[in-house]
Amino acid sequence: MDRHCSGEAGKICSHGLRDEVSQRERRRWAVCLLEALAKAHNILSRGCRNAFRFGRRVEKRKFYAVQAGAIIAVLTLILASGGRAASEPRSPRIVTLMMHFDVDGRDYKVVREAADRFNKSQQDYRVEVSAIDIYYYNERIENAGATGTLPCLIWIDSPYLYSFAWSGYLRPLDVFAPPELIRDLLPSIVEQGRYQGRLYSLGQFDVGLGLWANRRYLRAAGVRIPTVKSPWSLAEFEQALQRLSKVKGVDHPLNMSIFMGTPNEFYAFAITPFLKSFGGDILTHGSTVSADGALNGPKSVAAMKRFQSWFINGWAAKDPHGGDSFAGKKAALSWIGAWQYRSYREALGRDLVLLPLPDFGRGVKTGIGSWSWGMSSTCREPVGAWRFLAYLMTPTEILRISEADGAIPARRSVLNKSPFYQRGGPRRVLAEQLEAGYGVRRPQYVNYALLSLTLSEAVRAIASGGDVKQELDKATLIIDNDIAAHNGYHSYAAAK
């Protein structure tokens, strides 16, 4: 057993793959050896028959000695000429990997170092890591998928995974992932990686939404600090907003990250669980997919009217410049994810506290879905690709990347090893929401880019005072026209 398949990684590798390569090699060389012996025997037998045919006398004892020596000589020649690879070191097979490179490059650095450790731990495979600027990444991997040139392992943002799976670009991971790994994963990791009943990706971490709060303002307003087991109700949440609006120094109680500049991905991520908590949705779930009756349905309309009222009442404000009123201590609450912890901690120090999202009637709902690993269907080294992915999913590697970017570790067994997500940790609430199964993924929609843009424009229009029903009807029409233009996205061949 090689060093890579020892310890925790060995438990994952042992799912029918760990010894596949070495067993195949041993069988192949056993066959070669038998063939070589048979060939040597045939050569000598023909030679001896010819010798007796011409009347030559060979003593029996000498004959056997000569035969044995000749077999060794012939076998040596055969193996030297045809089996030289058995004695020479074999070059490792290449497993290609592609990921994005963002501004600080923390994730890329951690993955590249993990590949270096993996490459040194075994000799069968060498992982080669390449990176593309995050601004061009999705376009590049979509083009690679269309041309059949995807690398073995690709980093995919959660909502775009379903387009790749639907298009046939990904290989299901069910056959590789052992049950003990699946049981240890947070529910959100499995949820975001599944498409039509198959597991297509595994993430080392996840994200979630919460309410970052200024403890000093909460104390001044006299509002209760909620917990995951006892969250704010809609009435209590709005009462807190009303009280916080009266606190000195608070310009508006709630920062909803509604920026009036370029549309961005955050709207779909945040609004999906928001609607779900009110009982609404973006798409219908049945034999046919449609936004009609879901996005423009009565519960979604009621939810977005409530959302709009917070802006009308002055409890929330639009930010035309993409600034952060919470970090500037102009807002008491910020509805956003774990990625803001470092900047908020720097701005507020010990006044920073993380609260669970409110229950608006249908339970607490939080956004989930981050970058995860998929294996391309064109990968020539699926065993090697899985071995490296198994290595990335070990607790040690998950903890490394979680600590680098601040995200929630994907495995339950790792949470209490993290200083941020262990019990009493500053981001523990986010993990508790996911452990409780409150995570809601963004819609599994093939043309997710269009859906995300459409939602973004609708939300910004509503926050600016637009008619809620009209804006949701407009967004519904755009999405349903796209569905009709692609035959309902029922099959790749039909849509093509």
JONOR-V348931 format. One record per backbone hydrogen bond with DSSP energy under -1.0 kcal/mol. CO is the residue of the C=O (numbers start at 1). NH is the residue of the N-H. E is the energy in kcal/mol with one decimal. If there is no record, write none. Layout:
# JONOR-V348931
co->CO nh->NH e->E
co->CO nh->NH e->E
This chain:
# JONOR-V348931
co->3 nh->6 e->-1.4
co->7 nh->11 e->-1.2
co->8 nh->12 e->-1.2
co->9 nh->13 e->-2.9
co->10 nh->14 e->-2.1
co->12 nh->15 e->-1.3
co->13 nh->17 e->-1.3
co->13 nh->18 e->-1.6
co->14 nh->16 e->-2.7
co->17 nh->20 e->-1.2
co->19 nh->23 e->-2.5
co->20 nh->24 e->-2.0
co->21 nh->25 e->-2.3
co->22 nh->26 e->-2.2
co->23 nh->27 e->-2.3
co->24 nh->28 e->-2.2
co->25 nh->29 e->-2.1
co->26 nh->30 e->-1.8
co->27 nh->31 e->-2.1
co->28 nh->32 e->-2.0
co->29 nh->33 e->-2.1
co->30 nh->34 e->-2.2
co->31 nh->35 e->-2.6
co->32 nh->36 e->-2.3
co->33 nh->37 e->-2.4
co->34 nh->38 e->-2.5
co->35 nh->39 e->-2.3
co->36 nh->40 e->-2.4
co->37 nh->41 e->-2.6
co->38 nh->42 e->-2.3
co->39 nh->43 e->-2.2
co->40 nh->44 e->-2.3
co->41 nh->45 e->-2.5
co->42 nh->46 e->-2.1
co->43 nh->47 e->-1.9
co->44 nh->48 e->-2.6
co->45 nh->49 e->-2.2
co->46 nh->50 e->-1.9
co->47 nh->51 e->-1.9
co->48 nh->52 e->-2.2
co->49 nh->53 e->-1.9
co->50 nh->54 e->-1.4
co->51 nh->56 e->-2.0
co->52 nh->55 e->-1.7
co->59 nh->63 e->-2.6
co->60 nh->64 e->-2.1
co->61 nh->65 e->-1.7
co->62 nh->66 e->-2.7
co->63 nh->67 e->-2.8
co->64 nh->68 e->-2.6
co->65 nh->69 e->-2.3
co->66 nh->70 e->-2.6
co->67 nh->71 e->-2.5
co->68 nh->72 e->-2.1
co->69 nh->73 e->-2.2
co->70 nh->74 e->-3.1
co->71 nh->75 e->-3.0
co->72 nh->76 e->-2.3
co->73 nh->77 e->-2.0
co->74 nh->78 e->-2.7
co->75 nh->79 e->-2.7
co->76 nh->80 e->-2.2
co->77 nh->81 e->-1.9
co->78 nh->82 e->-3.4
co->79 nh->83 e->-1.6
co->83 nh->86 e->-1.6
co->84 nh->87 e->-1.1
co->84 nh->88 e->-1.2
co->93 nh->126 e->-2.8
co->95 nh->128 e->-2.6
co->96 nh->153 e->-2.2
co->97 nh->130 e->-2.3
co->98 nh->155 e->-1.7
co->99 nh->132 e->-1.8
co->101 nh->134 e->-1.7
co->105 nh->109 e->-2.1
co->106 nh->110 e->-2.1
co->107 nh->111 e->-2.5
co->108 nh->112 e->-2.6
co->109 nh->113 e->-2.2
co->110 nh->114 e->-2.0
co->111 nh->115 e->-2.4
co->112 nh->116 e->-1.9
co->113 nh->117 e->-2.1
co->114 nh->118 e->-2.5
co->115 nh->119 e->-2.7
co->116 nh->120 e->-1.7
co->117 nh->121 e->-1.1
co->124 nh->93 e->-2.8
co->126 nh->95 e->-2.5
co->128 nh->97 e->-2.1
co->130 nh->99 e->-1.8
co->132 nh->101 e->-2.4
co->133 nh->136 e->-1.7
co->136 nh->140 e->-2.1
co->137 nh->141 e->-2.5
co->138 nh->142 e->-2.0
co->139 nh->143 e->-2.1
co->140 nh->144 e->-2.2
co->141 nh->145 e->-2.2
co->142 nh->146 e->-2.1
co->143 nh->147 e->-1.5
co->144 nh->149 e->-2.7
co->152 nh->376 e->-2.3
co->153 nh->98 e->-2.3
co->154 nh->374 e->-2.5
co->156 nh->372 e->-2.2
co->157 nh->160 e->-1.8
co->158 nh->161 e->-1.3
co->160 nh->164 e->-1.4
co->161 nh->165 e->-2.4
co->162 nh->166 e->-2.6
co->163 nh->167 e->-1.9
co->164 nh->169 e->-2.3
co->165 nh->168 e->-1.3
co->169 nh->377 e->-2.4
co->173 nh->176 e->-1.4
co->173 nh->177 e->-2.5
co->178 nh->182 e->-1.8
co->179 nh->183 e->-2.5
co->184 nh->412 e->-3.4
co->186 nh->189 e->-1.1
co->186 nh->190 e->-1.3
co->187 nh->191 e->-2.5
co->188 nh->192 e->-2.5
co->189 nh->193 e->-1.1
co->193 nh->200 e->-3.3
co->195 nh->198 e->-1.7
co->198 nh->195 e->-2.6
co->199 nh->173 e->-3.7
co->202 nh->373 e->-3.0
co->204 nh->410 e->-2.1
co->206 nh->408 e->-2.7
co->210 nh->336 e->-1.5
co->211 nh->355 e->-2.9
co->212 nh->334 e->-2.2
co->213 nh->353 e->-2.0
co->214 nh->218 e->-2.1
co->215 nh->219 e->-2.4
co->216 nh->220 e->-1.9
co->217 nh->221 e->-2.1
co->218 nh->222 e->-1.0
co->218 nh->223 e->-1.8
co->230 nh->227 e->-1.5
co->232 nh->359 e->-3.0
co->233 nh->237 e->-2.6
co->234 nh->238 e->-2.4
co->235 nh->239 e->-1.9
co->236 nh->240 e->-2.1
co->237 nh->241 e->-2.1
co->238 nh->242 e->-2.1
co->239 nh->243 e->-2.3
co->240 nh->244 e->-2.8
co->241 nh->245 e->-1.8
co->243 nh->246 e->-1.4
co->244 nh->247 e->-1.4
co->247 nh->250 e->-1.8
co->253 nh->333 e->-2.5
co->255 nh->335 e->-2.6
co->257 nh->259 e->-1.0
co->258 nh->319 e->-2.4
co->265 nh->269 e->-1.5
co->266 nh->270 e->-2.7
co->267 nh->271 e->-3.2
co->268 nh->272 e->-1.5
co->270 nh->274 e->-1.2
co->271 nh->275 e->-2.8
co->272 nh->276 e->-2.0
co->273 nh->277 e->-2.2
co->275 nh->280 e->-3.0
co->276 nh->279 e->-1.2
co->277 nh->362 e->-2.3
co->290 nh->284 e->-3.3
co->291 nh->294 e->-1.8
co->291 nh->295 e->-1.7
co->297 nh->301 e->-2.4
co->298 nh->302 e->-2.2
co->299 nh->303 e->-2.1
co->300 nh->304 e->-2.3
co->301 nh->305 e->-1.9
co->302 nh->306 e->-1.9
co->303 nh->307 e->-2.2
co->304 nh->308 e->-2.3
co->305 nh->309 e->-1.8
co->306 nh->310 e->-1.1
co->308 nh->312 e->-2.1
co->309 nh->313 e->-2.7
co->310 nh->315 e->-1.9
co->310 nh->316 e->-1.7
co->315 nh->254 e->-3.0
co->319 nh->260 e->-1.3
co->324 nh->328 e->-1.4
co->325 nh->330 e->-3.1
co->325 nh->331 e->-1.4
co->326 nh->329 e->-1.9
co->330 nh->251 e->-2.4
co->330 nh->252 e->-1.8
co->332 nh->214 e->-2.0
co->333 nh->255 e->-2.4
co->334 nh->212 e->-2.5
co->334 nh->336 e->-1.2
co->336 nh->210 e->-2.3
co->337 nh->340 e->-1.4
co->338 nh->341 e->-2.2
co->340 nh->344 e->-2.5
co->341 nh->345 e->-3.1
co->342 nh->346 e->-2.0
co->343 nh->347 e->-1.7
co->344 nh->348 e->-3.0
co->345 nh->349 e->-2.2
co->348 nh->351 e->-1.8
co->349 nh->352 e->-1.5
co->351 nh->215 e->-3.9
co->353 nh->213 e->-3.2
co->355 nh->211 e->-2.8
co->366 nh->440 e->-2.7
co->370 nh->158 e->-1.0
co->372 nh->156 e->-2.9
co->373 nh->202 e->-1.9
co->374 nh->154 e->-2.4
co->375 nh->171 e->-3.4
co->376 nh->379 e->-1.3
co->381 nh->385 e->-2.6
co->382 nh->386 e->-2.5
co->383 nh->387 e->-2.2
co->384 nh->388 e->-1.9
co->385 nh->389 e->-2.4
co->386 nh->390 e->-3.3
co->387 nh->391 e->-1.6
co->388 nh->392 e->-2.4
co->389 nh->393 e->-1.5
co->391 nh->394 e->-1.4
co->394 nh->398 e->-2.4
co->395 nh->399 e->-2.5
co->396 nh->400 e->-1.8
co->397 nh->401 e->-2.0
co->398 nh->402 e->-2.2
co->399 nh->403 e->-2.3
co->400 nh->404 e->-1.3
co->401 nh->405 e->-1.9
co->402 nh->406 e->-2.1
co->408 nh->206 e->-2.2
co->410 nh->186 e->-2.7
co->411 nh->414 e->-1.4
co->414 nh->417 e->-1.8
co->415 nh->418 e->-1.4
co->418 nh->422 e->-1.7
co->420 nh->427 e->-2.3
co->422 nh->425 e->-3.0
co->425 nh->428 e->-1.4
co->427 nh->430 e->-1.1
co->428 nh->432 e->-2.3
co->429 nh->433 e->-2.1
co->430 nh->434 e->-1.5
co->431 nh->435 e->-2.9
co->432 nh->436 e->-1.9
co->433 nh->438 e->-2.3
co->434 nh->437 e->-1.5
co->438 nh->366 e->-2.2
co->440 nh->368 e->-1.4
co->443 nh->445 e->-1.8
co->446 nh->448 e->-1.4
co->447 nh->451 e->-1.7
co->448 nh->452 e->-3.0
co->449 nh->453 e->-2.0
co->450 nh->454 e->-2.5
co->451 nh->455 e->-2.5
co->452 nh->456 e->-2.3
co->453 nh->457 e->-2.2
co->454 nh->458 e->-1.9
co->455 nh->459 e->-2.8
co->456 nh->460 e->-2.0
co->457 nh->461 e->-1.8
co->458 nh->462 e->-2.3
co->459 nh->463 e->-2.5
co->460 nh->464 e->-1.2
co->461 nh->466 e->-2.6
co->462 nh->465 e->-1.8
co->467 nh->471 e->-2.4
co->468 nh->472 e->-2.3
co->469 nh->473 e->-2.5
co->470 nh->474 e->-2.3
co->471 nh->475 e->-2.1
co->472 nh->476 e->-2.3
co->473 nh->477 e->-2.3
co->474 nh->478 e->-1.8
co->475 nh->479 e->-2.1
co->476 nh->480 e->-2.7
co->477 nh->481 e->-2.3
co->478 nh->482 e->-1.6
co->479 nh->483 e->-2.1
co->480 nh->484 e->-2.4
co->481 nh->485 e->-2.1
co->483 nh->488 e->-2.9
co->484 nh->487 e->-1.4
co->486 nh->489 e->-2.3
co->487 nh->490 e->-1.1
co->491 nh->495 e->-2.1
co->492 nh->496 e->-2.0
